[in-house]
Amino acid sequence: MARKEHKYIFVIGGVMSGVGKGIATSSIGKILQSKGFKVNLIKVDPYLNVDAGTMNPTEHGEVFVLRSGLETDQDMGNYERFLGKDLTDEDYITSGMVYNHVIQKERSLGYRGKCVEAIPHIRDEITRRFTRAADVNGSEISVIEIGGTIGDYQNIMFIEAARVLKVENPDDVLFIMVSYLPIPGKLGEMKTKPTQNAIRALNSYGVQPDIIIARSEVALDKRRKEKIATSCSVKSEHVISAPDIKSIYEVPLNFERDNLGNTILELLKSQQKSRKANFAKWRSFVSKVNAKKPKIKIAVVGKYFDTGDFVLSDAYISVIEAIKFSSYKLGVEPEIHWLNAKDFEKKSKTNELKKYHGVLVPGGFGERGIDGKLNAIRYVRENKIPYFGLCYGMQLMVIEYARNALGIKGAQTHEIDPKAKDLVVDIMPDQKKKLEKEDYGGTMRLGVYPAYLKRGTIARKSYGKELIEERHRHRYEVNPDYVERLASKDLVFSGVSPDKVLMEIAELPEGKHPFFLGVQFHPELQARPLEPHPLFTAFIKAAISRSKKRKK
């Protein structure tokens, strides 16, 4: 049962995937938040995976880890970045979660011997999750993105749950369709028919959209708005134009120019529909994004780039955004170059890295591209190019240093060769038990863990405090048996767990290298537009310094 007078906004996609439902949902949430409402955003993923943890990044994009450790869809990252707040487990729903709960309840006689069916039991469990998320967050408005596209078999049950919620609470539920209007190259004319057909499909489910957000390469003209309005039974002022723009962070401002926030509140019969949005800080940030500024070249050396003939930057979307936030804060424009680690398997190719102002190796799994990454790390260490290693990027940094600076030639990670002589990066004992059982889903070190920072280090200087909390997603750690040998020369473990067993940050002192630092966690997951992450900011500062020196 929905909480009385709580408002629900459902965002549904039409025509094709990738039209920007996640950004639209984030932007709607931001607008309502800026008007003073307590908002929670929910992502519904219709797949049968219980969470996103076992999905291939080249197919699905980044796995975003919540503070709790729940592995989720990358849209959850956009939600957190736009709202500037941490989300809860209740804000993420998959078909796998729903069916798993219903089946477990049936097995324990929770339905008291009834015949368990999709309707009402699956549908009612979905509704329960919608309302529970509102209760846990203590929100006034829930904005719920239903993944997939109209016509998909997988999301029908979620739309049905939303429909019933609307029937029971007609003044408290709103439907928004985000649809795409193509402009075929040979025709040169914007076409509305695919959107009309998508809305007819939605109508067949018993749902009529209240607002249509029309995505296209260019803004809608008056004629197209009127055509959509007439064909799809909505007011023309409820057809919102959403053309391609330079930055996704402009979207809330563009929506507000079309008065979307007040339109939503009016349709929801809110008594506070005239609240004015306070976008002062957000506008200041967007102005920095759009301002003309000097460029710095950042190389990202990874392996999750190949998907057919295309480059999938979505695998590292939080990393990209974290680089941007810190760059904008410091008044520069990051020019991000995607470098495939396989290209550096020949040491002679690493010389190409000298033209970059900073090099970053992000997280990842598996053996592919490792030799290339190690060669790249050695080159930037020896040539004093700013380096930032994230998770696997730190582990490889430690292995490279052990091999080439300390002479531990057999240094290796358990992930690549479990029988190697010198496992300077090894698997945690409790993880070994899980792997023996082939138990992979949700079994890594996940979520927030604390760490203490050593005085006089780059890490401590960057954070400006002794105790930090960062989000993790990994199985392997720097082997405690090798820490003393690894730190015998210049390498400093500047961040350690409270029990001093786990090495969280490794770095070379500033006197030895301008910035050579790796972290076992994923700092990109906590970077925000209005609050850039301190380590990314320190990395970009070092890159700017290199840029200035190269110009002299």
N, C-alpha and C positions, 0 to 999 in steps of 0.2 A: 504494500500500500504506500503510495507516494505521500511524503510529508506535506501537510496542508500548506498551500500557497507557495510551495517551492516551485521554481520555474525550471523547465527542461527545454533545451534547444538541441535538436538533432541535425547534424550536418551530414548530408548524403551526397555521393558523387554520381555524375552522369556522363555518358558518352565514352569516356575512357579513363584509365587510371593515371595517376601522376598529374592531375589538373590543379592540385594545390589545396586539397581538403584540409590537410594538416596546418598549413599556413593560415587558411581562412578561419579554422577553429581557434588557432592561437591568437589571431588578430581580434576575433570577436571576444574572446576571453580578456584580452588586453583592454579593449574598449570599455567593457563592462567593469573591469577592475578599476580603470581610471576614473570611472563615474562613482566609485566608492562602494561597489557591490562586492560581497564575498563570493568568489567564483571558484569552481573546480572544473577541470577539463578531464574528460574520459576518452580513452582510445579503445575502440572495439576492433579487434582483429578476428576475422571470421575463420581463420585456419584452425585445424585441430591440434596443432602444437599447444602444449600447456603454457609455454612461454617462448620467447624468441631466442633462447640460449643455444639451441642446436642448429640454427639456420645459417646457411652459407651467406657471408656478407656480399659476395658478388651477385647473388640472386635477390637478396632481401634488403641489403643495405646494412647500416650500422646496428649493432645491438647496444641499446642504451640501458645502463644499469642504474636503477633507483638507489636512493640512500639505503633502503632496506636490503638491497642485493637482488631484487627481482629483475630479471633480464627481459627487456621490453623492446617495442618497436621504436625506431628512430624519431617518430613524431612526438614521443614523450619528451625527447630532448628539446624539440621546438617549444612545446608547452612550457617547460621549465624556464627556458631562456626568455620567452615573451613575458611570462608572469613574474619572473624573478623569484621563484619559490620552489621548494622541493615538493614533489608529488608523492602520493601514497600508493600502496599496493592496490587499493580499491579503485584507483583511477585507471587501471588497465584490465581489460577483459578479453579473453579469447574463447572461441568455441570449445577448445580443449579444456579450459578451466571449468566452463559451464557443464559440459557433458561428464567430465571426470567427477565433479561434485554430485551430480544427479545419480550417476551410477553407484558411487560410494554410498550415498544415502539409501539407495534402493537395496544395496547389499547388506546394510545394517538395519533393514526393516524400518527405515525412516518414513516410508510411505504406507506403513501398516498393511502390507499385502496388496495394495492397489496395483492395477496395470499401469506401469509408468510409460508415458507417451510424450512426444515432442510438444504437443499441446494438450494439457496446460503446463506440464512440469518443466520442460526446458524453457518455455517462454516465461513462466513465472520466476524461474531462477535468474533469468536475465534481468527481469524487472527488479527483483530483490537486490541484485548487484548495483543497478542504477541508483536505487534509493539508499542503499547502505553507503555508497560513496558520498552522497550528499550529507548523510548523517555524520560520517566520520570526519569530513572536512568542515562541517558546520557552515556550509555554504548557503547562499540564497539562490544562486543560479548554477545549474550544471550545463555545460556545453559538451555534447557527446558526438564524437566523430565515428560514424559507422564505416569501417573499411570496405574496400572493394568498390564495385560499380553497380548501378541499378541493372538488374538482369542476371546478376551472379546468383547461383543457387545458394552459395555459402552464407550470404548475409540476410536471407529472407526472414529467418527466425528473429533476428535482432530488429528488423523493420516492423515485424508483427508485434513485438513487445512494445515498441515505440507507439505503434498505432493504437493499441489497447490503452496505453497510458494517456494518449490524447483523448480517447473516447471517455475515459473516466474523469479526466481533468482538462476539459476543453480550453479553459482560459490560461492554463499553465504550461502548455506544450506547444512548441513551435518547430516547424520543419524548414530547413534551408537546403536547397540543392546547389551544389557547385558543379557547373556544367561547362563544357568546352564548345566554343564556336569556331570551327576551322575556316581558314581562308585558302582554298585550293590554289596553288600557284598558277595554273593555267587559266583559272577563272577570275582570280583577283577579287572575289566577292565573298564577304562573310556569310556563312550559311547557318541558318537557325534550325533547319529540319532535324539534325541529330539530337538537339536539345529537346525539341518538341516530342520526338519519339521516346526519349529517355523519360520525360515527364509522364507520357501516356503509360509507360511501363510501371512507373511509380504509382500512378492512379490505379492500375490494376491490382495493386497490393492494398488498396483502400486508403492511400495517403495522398494528400494534395500539398505541394510545397507552398509555404507562405511567402518565401523570398527566394529569388533566383540570383545567384552570384555567377555572372557570365564571364568566364575566362577566355581570353583571346590574345592574339599578338598586339592588337590595338584596341583602343576604347570603342565601345558600342556607340553607334549614332542613334539619334532619336527614332528613326524608322525601325531599326532592329529591336529596340526596346519595346516599341508599340506592337510589333509583330509577335514577339515572344509573349507579351502581356495578353494580347487577344487570343492567341493559340493555346496558352497554358493557364488561363483563368487566374491571372494575378494582376495587380495594379502595375502600371508602367513604372511608378516610382519605387516599386518593390523589386525591380530588376536592377541589380547593382553591377556596374561595369568594373571589371577587374583586368585591365590590360597588363602585359608584361612590363616589369619595371626593373630598375637597376638593383635594388635591394629589397629583400623580403620584409625588412623592418619598416619600410614605407607603407606597407599594406594597411595597418590600422589607421594611419593618417588619411590614406585615400578613401577607406571605407567611411570615415567620419565626414569627409567632404560630401559624401552622398547621404549623410545623416542616418547611417545604418544603425548606430546605437539607439537613437531615439525611436526609430522605426521598430526595432526589436521590442523595446520596452512598451511601445504603444500597442503592438500586436499581442503582447503578453498581459496587457491590461495592468501594467505596473502603475502604482500611485506615485512613483518617483521618476517618471519618464523624462522630466525636464532637467535632470542633473547634467551639468556641463562636465565634459571630460577634462581631466588635468593631465595634459601631455607634455608639460614643460621639460622634464628631464629626457623623455623619449624623443622629443623634437630636437633637443640639443645633441643627442646621440646620432640621430639620422642626419643632422647637418654635418657632423664629422664624417659620416660615411660618404656623403655626397661632395664634400669639399675637395678641391684640387690639392694634391699633396705629393711629396716625393715618393718614389717607389723603392721598395727593397725586394730582393729576390730570395724567396724561401724554397728550398728543395725538400720535397717529401719523398723519401725513399721507402717504397712499400711493395706489396705483392698483390693486393686485392684491387687491381686496376683493370685486368682483362675480363671483358664480357663480350665475346664476339669481336666486332670491330670497334667497340666503344670503350671509353674510360669511365669507370664507375666511381666517381668521387664520393657517392653516398656512403661508401664503406667507411669513410673517415670524416663524416660531416661535422661531428663535434670538434674534431681537431681543427678543421678549416675555420669554423666559427670562432674558436678560441684564439687562433692566430689573428683573425680579423679584429676581434674586440680589443686585444692588446695593441695592435698596430694603430687602430683609430685613436685610442687613448693617447698614443705617443705621436700622433700627427703624421703617420706614413701610410702608404697604400701597399698591402702585401701582394706581390706577384708570385702566386704559388705555382710551382712546376712539379708535375707528377713524373717521378723517375722510377722506372721498374727496376727492382733490385737485381733481376737476372742480367741486366745490362752491365753490371759492375763485377761479374764473375771473372772477367779479364781485368787484371790490376791496371793495365794501361788505360782503361776507360775512366778510372777514378779521377784522372787529371781534369776531367770536365767539371768536377765539383768546385774548382777554384773560382768560377765565375759567380757562385752564389754567396749571399751574405749570411746565410744560416742554413743548416741541414737538420732535418727532423726525421727520426725513424719511429713510426707509430707502433701500436700493439699488433699482434697477429699470432698465428699458430702454425706449426708444421715446419717442414724442412725446406720447402721451396723458396729459393732466393736468399738463403742464409749466407752462403759464401759471398754473394754480392754485397749484402748488408755489412758483413764483417770487413770487407775490403774498403767499403765507403767510410765506415767508422774509423778505421785506421788512418785513412787519408786525412779526414778532417781533424783528427787528434794531432797528427804529426804536423799538419799545416795550419794549425790554430784557427780553424774555421768554427764559429759557434755551432755547437751540437746539442740537441735535446732529444733524449731517448725516453719513450713512453712504454712501460711494461716490458714487452719483449725487447724493445729498444734499449732498455737499461740492462737486461740480462746479456744481450749481445755485446754491449759496451764493456761489461765486466769481463766477458770471455775474451774479447779482443785485447783488453789491457793485460789480462793474465798471460796470454800467449806472447804478445809482442813487446810488452814493457817489463814483464816479470820472468819471462822465459819458461812459463808453464805450457809447453808446446801442446800437450794433450788436453788442455782446458776445453771443456765441452758442457753442454746441457743434457740432462736426462731426456729431454723431449726429442733430441736428435739421435743420441746414442746412449742408451741406458747402461751399456757395459764399458763406457769410456773410462780410462784410468783416472782422470782428474775431473770429476763432476763438480765444477765450481758453481753450477746452477743445478739444483736437484729438486726432486718432487717431495712434498711434505708427506710424512708417514701416513696421515689419515687419508690423503689423496690416493696413495698406492692401493689401499684397500678398496676404494671406490672403483679404480681402474681395473682391478682384478675381477670385479663383478660386472664390468662393462656398463657402469653406472655413470653416464656423462652429463645428463641434464641437471642444471642447477647445483652442481657439486664442487665448483671451484671456490676459491676464497672470494666471496662476493659482498659488495656493499661497503659501508663506511668502517674504517679502522683508524685508531689514533696512532700518532708517531711523535717522538720528541726530536727536536732539531738542535744540533750542536752550535755553540757560539762561534762566531768568526767565520762562518761558512756562507756560501752564496745562498743556500736554501734559507738559513736563518735570517739573513739580510733581506731576502725577497719577501718572506712572509711577515717579518717584523714581530714574530712571537715564537715561543718555545714549543707549544703543543698545537698540533694540527689534526684534522680529520679529513681523510680522502677516500674516494670510492675505488674499490678493487674489482678485478675480474681476471684471475689467473690461477694456475695450478702449481707453478714452479717458483722457487725462491733461491736467492744466493745461499749457497751451502754454508751453514755456520762453521763447519770444520775448516773452511778456507778463508774466513774473514780476516784472521790475523795476517796470513801471507799476502792477501790481496791489498791490505792496508799498510804493508811494510815499506812502501816507497812513497808515492805521492797521492794515490787514490784515497779519498776520504768518504766514509759512510756517514753522511751528515744528517740522515734521518733514520731512526731506528724505532722498533716497536717498544712499548713500555717495558716488556720483559727482556729487551736487548737481544732477542733471538733473531728477529726478522729485519733485514736490511731494506729500508724503504726508499732511501735516496743515496746515490753515489755521485761524487763530483771530483774534479781536479781543482785545486786552489786557483784563485784568480791570478796569482803570480806565475803559475805554470801554463795556464790556458785561459783565454778570455771568457769562455763559457763552454764547459764540457760536463754536462750534467744529465743524469738519468733517474727516472722515478719508477718504482715498482707498481704504482697505482695509475689511475687515469685522471689527471687533473682537468682534462678537457671537459669532463662530465659536470664540473661545477663552475665553469666559466659562464658569465652572464654579460649581456650587452652593457648594462650599467655598472657591472662589477667584474671587470676582466680578471683572469686568474693571475696571481702574482708571479708564478714561475714562467708562464708564457710571456708576461710583460718583461721579465728579466732577460729572457731569450731574445725577444725582439729588440730590446735595448742594445744587447751585444751585437745583433745583426746590423742595427743602425750605425753603431760605432765602426764596424768593419766597412760598411758602405761609405762612410765619410773618409776613412783612411785610404780606400781604393781610389777615391776621386782626386786625392792630392797628388 
